[in-house]
Amino acid sequence: MVDFALTEEEEMLRELAHEFAESELRPNAEHWDNNREYPRDTIRLAHETGLTNLHVPESCGGMGMGVMAEVLVQEELAWGDPGFATAAYANGLTGAPIITGATEEQKQKYLGGLINNGDLCSYCVTEPVAGSDVQSIRTTAVMDGDHYLLNGTKMFITGAGYADWFFVLAYTNKDAGYKGMSGFIVEANWDGVSIGKKEDVMGQRCSDTRSVIFQDVKVPVENLVGGVEGNGWFNAMAAFDLSRPCVAAHAVGLARAAYEHALAYAQERETFGKPIIGHQMIMAKLADMKTDIEAARMLVWKAAWLADNGMPNTEAAAHAKRFAADMSTQATIEAVQIFGGYGYTEEYPVARLMRAAKVMQIYEGASEIQRLIIGREITR
């Protein structure tokens, strides 16, 4: 039986997230964006409200919720402010490879810190010459006694300036290709770790994006994720199956916000003696936006449901991420078009949403990469 009904707990969680977005995010979104201000206090409040770190297992003090719970919350947070949603979800992506591949001791220490201390963490994979092509990373970790010496530079790392620790992907055996990659948990205050300047990005400006440089960082052997070399690639990629539905949900929430602004404006703005929603061209744009948002949400829910039920969801997650990212970009373009000249000004929120949407097609696996994943899956 196919059932689209949410449980009572899921409905309550979605309502809580929506109320938080309406009261805490919407009133501050423009200020955060204009001032490039990282919303640390509001992220802390979201944590205290129970809207972050939902994935952390009960054994580590978390709620142990599934991907479905995450996507419900992420859609609402992105509806409130997509930049905040990205900033607040850094823990979700970074925690995923720890959940899927770390030792119990590592989980207790680092995932427990997310719950008990409100710690923040960042996912360090992308490099100046390795974005979509992860195998081109140059960061290395060389065994030296009872520790590894870590060297390399990571780029475009979300939340890097505020992170307490990082998940870092590095080569421990370059000759083995992707099978020679390993994951490490690196604390931000260790000697040799330095943080670059905050990137001046097009949109989602409250999200802190920086480079992270590792120079002869001594990483204890016990911080090798899972305690085994060579599992880094598989662990990092498995994490994307859990995180991509959530990022796709960001795109849905962002598009929904743009649609709602455009709908309200179309009902108020008059041309040729009637509200512009009365013109078929405008009505058709809104109808297409709404259809695409509904379709994207269904793809997100399917990918989340598969993950929560222990079924392979790589292809489903790629469908959701690709379609939702492309859809949100187009939806915000149409919202600006409906607003006309006013939409091109920063006086109305659709311009900010349009700037915010573009990165959805780039991070967490570009839309082109999602198409490659889908192609690989359907030709196995």
Beta strands, then each sheet from edge to edge (+ up, - down):
strand 1: 121-124
strand 2: 140-144
strand 3: 147-158
strand 4: 165-171
strand 5: 181-187
strand 6: 193-195
strand 7: 209-220
strand 8: 270-271
strand 9: 274-275
sheet 1: 1+ 4+ 5-
sheet 2: 2+ 3- 7+ 6-
sheet 3: 8+ 9-
end
